């Protein structure tokens, strides 16, 4: 039987309150999940546009390192990457003595770092793929009006590729929302971390994880709806004719 | 007369056969050296594991050791994945709501590990970080004692991870079972420069009456059998044999 009281009593802790404190007083639960998600997606997207341009470059010295980076980060689980940043780096005295240690000693920073590099790798490939897919008509038109290579990239190729990347990118956002659930394994109390804490305190596995699952599901639907709206607006020119 | 004799022999044989066939399954978290760990050969080792075998020898049953991560032990017991938990679980009123306990099989105080020479009182860790094992008695105590005076309590799912982070400087101290801290950190090369700081903590309100064996609520028969077995191994010396293999002090307590 599901113990609704357990969920209700601990509802604040899922949304960010800890140990009876008011909601949003700490950065646990949903607050933590969305901080991790928001920051890593923003940084990842910012990184991936220049990286995608390098990836499609004809210059081997630009394209090859980016290929290696996306190959490595897409070829290994995000959990392994997180463990390497959190437990791996701290084993080196050189790292612990450097200025970076002030930041790297925080589990939060390690998680942001791992998540950002992971999502940047996937997003780079998504955008690079859409740059390659750019219709030759758009390029010819840009050349016909005498645009330089960079102006054409800035005004035509990148905006057009970003629009067409929307559907694939929405998948990446949702994968990252679910991916942040591993943050609990390096002492952070994100949504899954809070559920694990409740589970450990109450010895009841079903209710806390069910609640966490319901919240993930809710926000997944919200993101799907949001991206559908965005696609309706920015990809309208690709939709089949309605009349 | 002969018939009776045959009957009793058969009964004895049958009893012997059921005792042979019965296997007691013990759940244990293998991330708590020196009490429990996975040996190089992949087999469970440690004080708790040897204790299981000593108890089973006393009860004349065969035993199976079932590994399970710490925070899943009580739920798995209640789901019948094993018959008892022998995993350095402290007897506390909160846990007694979920499971039944035998009497203690050891009682060791908890200690703070930090940079050697540091003084410890309730305000020492204001604005600093203390590592604990998640859902342990140490976590509860640390949250109420140091947490209330401004310390950040960092919960780990495995105690070796807290030692790694102490060494790396991510936490300022680790609050841990004295025996675990001693053998697994302070006596290793990693523990150089660190020491037990401050007093023994054994407030029965938090740390209970020592570590006991947990069984499913209402399973009084098994509690009685295990209590008897604890008494027996205390008497016949097999308890001391296991203790002396791991510790140089009396772990049973007064």
Interface residues (C-beta under 8 A of the other chain):
Chain A: X19 X87 X90 X91 X96 X101 X105 X106 X107 X185 X187 X196 X197 X199 X200 X201 X203 X204 X205
Chain B: X71 X72 X74 X75 X78 X98 X134 X135 X143 X154 X155 X156 X157 X161 X164 X165 X168 X169 X170
